[in-house]
Amino acid sequence: MTTGHARRLWRLLEPYHAATYFAPEARQAFKDAGLRGFWMGYFAGRAAPMGAVGPGVVTATFFGFHPAMVARAIPDAWAFASVESVLEARVAGVDAALRRILDAAVAGPEIAEAAALTRKAAGAGERPGRPLFAANADLAWPEEPHLVLWHAATLLREFRGDGHVAALTTAGIDGCEAHVTLVATGAISREILQSSRKWSDEEWHDAESRLRHRGWLADDGSLTEAGQAVRTAVEDRTDALAAPAWSVLGDDGCERLAELVRPLARAIASSGEMPFPNPIGVPEA
């Protein structure tokens, strides 16, 4: 099985997972639980499987956010809402959102089949070195197929994300540098990434200077040949680290899953509630 399935299926499943943070029902559920504002909901909602962790753990595992940004939400979030209530809120919110967006399809056989395939893939993931994946893997599986698919999509995206952090750190790229190199590829704008991750202009400039010193960034802000090679190697390594979970499905299973989830991704993306690109970095489906 080629590693190409890992990247393609991540892109197709990411909107299904991202509803956890962007859909109005999800945001309201976090608010009702006591969390204040979008980013507190995001940080607490994503971190809750690990327990009431501090800002250092969140900064380390989420990787690209400025530590001061994380510290504005964590640990205060745990004073406003318990871990248990946050976990309940994220399931309730995404449940309501998916039922509205997908309508009758939410109970269709296609979702049940996709849920079975993604659950099988998620079950093949190894926990060592994958903190966010392992924390989510400790949670009980939902019963309804559309939520099984959501939980599996969450597991698989965190499995990939943990691997991506490993690939970046192995390449000697820190959080701000990761964003600078991503912007340099043209995949997303500096305005979106810098403003949403809260790196200052000075910190962004310093990251650019470090990358130029390594010969990875040109004066015009684009990647040099060497920089592109490093960035490509990081993405390829991320795919390779994510591939073991997908290999259990084989090529035919991966192709079938892509066929099943593509219309779901399009329906969620076309709802207009999850911007592309967005502050989380969800790619187009």
N, C-alpha and C positions, 0 to 999 in steps of 0.2 A: 504494500500500500504506500502511495506517495504521501509526502507531508503536505501536499497541496490541499488535501481534504481538511486538514486542521485549520488552515486559514479561512477557507471558504465557509466551512460550517460555523466557525466563530462569527464571521460577518453576518451570516443568516440568523444565528440564534441571538446575537447581541441585542437587537431591538426587543425581543421577547423578554430578556432579562432587564433591559433598561427601563421598561415600564415601571419597575420597582421604585424608581426615583422621579421619573418625569410625569407620569400620568396624574391627573388631578386627584383621582381617588386615592392614589398612593401618598401623595403629598398631604392630603387631608387626614389620612389615617395616622401619619406621623405627627401631625399637628394635634390631633385628638389625643394622642398618647402623651402629649406634653412637650414635644420637641419644638424648638423655635427656629423657623426659617429653613430654606431649602438645604443649605449645607450642613446644618446640624442633623437634619433628617438623613442626608446622604451618609455622613460620617458614622453616625450612630447605627443607621440601618445596615450598613455594610459591615461594620465592626462587631455588631451585637453577637454573631455566632461565636466570637472569640471570648465573650464575656465583657465585663466592665473594665476594659483595658484602658491604659493611659495614652496620652498623646504620642509618647515615644513609640509605642507599638504600632499605632495607626500610621504615623509618619513613615516608619520602616516598611510596613507591609503594603501601604497604598503607594508609597515611593515618590511620586512626582509632586506632591503638594508641599507648599512652604510650611515648615514646622509651626510658625506663628499662626497660620491659617487653621491648622488642625487644633492648636491649643485654644482657639477661640470657641471651639465646639466641644472638645473633649478635654477634661472629664466632666464639664458642666452638664453635658447631656444626661449623664447617669444620675444627676440630682433631680432632673426634671421627669425622667421616665426610667423605669426599671428595664433591665435587659429583656426580661420576659415579655413586658408590654411592647417593647420595640419589635421583638421577633413576631409577636402576634399581629402588630400593626402592619408590618411589611407583607405578611401573607394576606391579611384582610384587604389591604389596599390593592395589591396586584390582582387578587381574585376579582374584585369589583371592576377593575380596569379592563382585564382581559374579557370578562363577560360582556361588558359594554362594547368594546372595540370589535371583538370577534363574533358577537351575537350568537346565532345558532351554531356556527362552526365550533364553538367552544366545547360542544358535546358530541362532535362528529367523530367518525371512526379514524379520520386522518390524524387528529390530535392524539387519540389513544395509541395509534401505531407509532407516531413520532415520540410519544412519551416512553414507550417501551424501548425504542432504540436508544434514545438519549440516556435513559436510566442504565441500560447495559453499558454504554460507553463510560458514564460517570463512575460506575462500579469498578471499572478497570483501572481507574487512576490510583497511583501509589501516593501515600500521604507524606512520607519523609521529605523534608525540604519544601513543603507546600502548606504554609500556615493557614492561609485563607481557605484553601480547598479543604484541608483537614477539619477546620472548625465547622464549615458548612456540612461536611460529610458526617459529623457527629449528630446533626439534627435529624429528627424523625422525618420520614418521607410523608408528604401529603397523600391523601387517598384519591382525590379526583384527578383524572388524566391531565387536564390543562394545568393543574398545579404541580403534578409530577414532572411535566415537561418544563415548567418554570424552574423548579428546584434543580432539575438536571442541568438546565441551561446555566443556572447560577454556579453550580459545581464546576461545570466544564469551563466557564469563562474565568473562574478564579484559579482553576488548575493551570490554564494558559497564562493568566496574569502572574501567578507565582513564578512560572518559568521565565516569563518576560523580564521580571525583575532580576532573576538570576543571570539571564543573558546580558542585561545592561550592566550590572555590577561587575561581571566577569570581564566585560570590555572596558572597564574603567570609566563608565559614564554615570555621572550623578543625576539627581532628579532634574535640576534646571537644565543641564546639558542635554538630557534626553529630550526635553521639549524644544530646545534650540535646534537640535538635529532633525527632529520631526518637522518643525516649521520649514527648515531648509529643504526638505523633500518636496514641499508644496502641498502636502496632504491636508494641512490645516493652517490657519493664519496665526501669526504671533498675537494679534489682538485677542483672539479667543483663548488661547492657551495661557498667555501671561496673565491676563486679567482674572481668569478662573482659578489659576493656581497660586496667584498672589506673589509672584516673584517681582521684586522691584526692578526698575530700569537699570540701576547699578548692578544688581545681581545678574540680570540678563546679559548686560554688557561684559561683565567679568567672565561669565560662562562662554560667551562668544570669543573672548580673548584667549581663554584656555584652549578652546577648540582650534583657533587659528594657529596657536603655538604648536599644536600637535600636527598641523598640516591638514586638518579635516574640514576647515571652513574657509571659504574664499572671502575676499574683501567685500564682495557684493552680497554676502549672506548665504550664498548657495554652498552646497557640499562640494568639496574637491573630489577628485577621483578616489583618493584614499579615504575620505570621509564617507563617500557613498558606499565604498566597499565595506567599511565598518558597519554602517547602518544596515546594509543588506545582510551582512553576516549575523547581526543581532536578530533581525526578523526571521531569517532562515533557522537560526538556533532556537528561537521561540517556537516556530512550527515543529521542529524536530522534538523539542521537549514536550509539546502538546500531543504529538502523534500517538504515543502509546495508548492513550485513552480511546482514540478513534480506531486504532488498528483492530480492536476486537470486533468491529462491525464489518471489516473487509471493504473492498471497493464497492461492491454491490449495495451493502448496507448504507454506506456513506452517501452513495448516489440517491438511494431511495429516501434517506432522511432529508437531503437537500431538496428533493422534489416535494416532500411533505411540508417543510417549514418555509419554503420560499413565499407562498401566498400569505402565510401568517406574518412574516417579516414585512411584506409589502403593505398589508392591512394596518399594521401598527405604525409603520413609517408614514403612511398616507393620512393618518389621523391628525397630523400636524402638531401633535403634542410633544414629540421628541425631535428637536431640531437636528439637522445634519449639516455640517458637523456640530457637535455640542460640547459643553464643558466637561463631560465625562469622556468624550472621545469616541462615541459610537460611530462606526463607519456606515456608509450607505449599504443597504441590502440589495 
